[in-house]
Amino acid sequence: MNQMASKSTGRKSISKLVSFGLAGWIAYVFVWYLQYKFGGAEGSVWLFTILTDWLGLSGHEMAMRIGTGIAELVTALLVLAGATRVVGAAMSLGIMSGAIFFHLATPLGIDPYHDGGVLFAEACLTWLAAAAILWIEREAALSLASRLPVVGHIAQQLQRA
């Protein structure tokens, strides 16, 4: 094997390891917080009550809390498997975009538990990890995205232009 091919193979191996490590972080964060969401911890109930009240969905705290937990569990499983990692990373990016938005736009704020904003910082780090996975695995992500009808149509229009 020539030296260029060897370097390329080495970079791909390192990229896959980094991607797996980032996926591990995402899965850890999502799975860790499931105990609070599914267990109905006081802090979790309080947080989702603030969000549902702000959204005008008073009384639906449990549905939002459990629904979010289910989405996070599915995302954690998908991001850990190599074949579905980009799907899990994209889902993680969406979930964390929502979390960051709610911290910034609602009465929840950046530091709802008065602990220095740990929850907000973890949301930001998890968002960055998901974005990094999508960048590292951009060929797979773009291939998958091109199979979506809307994205495929846009790509065709851009090729015609």
N, C-alpha and C positions, 0 to 999 in steps of 0.2 A: 504494500500500500504506500502511495506517495505521501509526502509530508503534508500537503494541502488537505488531502482527504482525511488524514489522521487528525489534523487540527479541527476540521469540520465535525468529525465524529465525536471528538472530545468535547467540543462546545455543545453539541446536541445532548450529550450525556449529562453535562453540567446543567443545561437548561431544564432537562427533564427532572433532575434532582431538585432544583430550585422550585420548579412548578409543583412538585409533590410536597415539598416543605411548606409552600404557601397554601396549598390545598389543606394540609394538616392543620395549619393555623385557623383557616376558615371553619373547618369542621369542628375543631376544638371550641371555638367561640360559640358557634351555633348550638352544639350539643351541651356545653356547659350551662347555658342560660335556659335550656329546656326544663330543668328541674324547677326553676322559678315560674315559668309560664305554665307548664302542665300541673305543677303542684299548687298553683294558686297562692303563691307567696304574697304577703301583704304589699311589698314594694312593687311587685309586678302588677297586681290588681290596681293599685293606686296609679301607676304610670299609664296603663291602658285605659283607665277611667278618665284621666286627663285628656288622652288622645280622642277617645270616642265622644266625650262631651264637646271638645273643640270641633270635631267633625259634624256635630249635630246628631250623633248616633247614641245619645244617652241610653244606658241600659244594655248596651251591646258590648260591654267590656270583655266578657268571657269569650264571645265569638271571635273578636279581634285578637285576643291574646292566644287562644288555642289555634286559630287559623294561622297566625304568624308563626307559632311554634311548629305546626305541621309543615309549613313552607320551608322553615329553616332546617327541619329534619331531612326533608327530601333533598334540599340543597346540599347539606352536609354529605349525604350518601352519594349524590351525583358527582360532587367535586373530588371525592376520594378515588373514584374509579377512573382510570386513564381514558377509557373510551368515552366517558360522559363528562370529563373534567371541564371542557369549555362551556357546556350547558350549565353545569353547577356554578362555574365562575360568573357566567352572565346572570344567572339567577341571584347570586350573591351580590353582584354589582347593583342589581335592581332593589333588592331588599335593603341593602345598606344605604343606597341613595334615599330611600324612603325614611330610614332611621335618621340619617343626617338632616334631611329636610324637617322632620318632626322636631328634632332637637333645636333647630334654628328658627322655625316659624311658629311654634306653639308655646303655650305657657310652660311646657316641660323644661325648656332651656338646656343649656350645655351641661349644667351640673345639678341635675335634679336630686341626687342623693347626698349632695354636699361632701363629696369625696374627691374633689379635684377634677371632676369630669371624666372619670374612668370609663363609663359607658360610652360617652361621646368619642373619646379617644380610641376605644376599641372598634367602634363603628367606622371611624376614619381609617384605621389601620387595616381593617377587614376589607373595606372598599379598595384601598390601595393594593392589597394582596390579590383581589379578584381582577383588578385592572392589569396587574403585572402578569397574571396567568394568561389573560386574554392576549397580552402583547407577546409573551414567550411562545404561546401556542396559536399565534395569529393565522398561520396557514390553515390549521384545522378550524378555527373560528370563522374565517372568511369562507372556507369551503362549506361549512354548515349554513352560514348566513345566506350564501348564494342560492341555497336550495329552498329558502323561504320565498313564497310567491311574490311578496312585495319587494324584497331585496333583489330577487332575480329580475323583476321587471325594471327596477331602477338601474341595475347594472346593464341591461340590454339597451335602455335609453341612453345611458352614458356612452356605450360603445358606438352607438349610431351617430352621436354628436361629433 
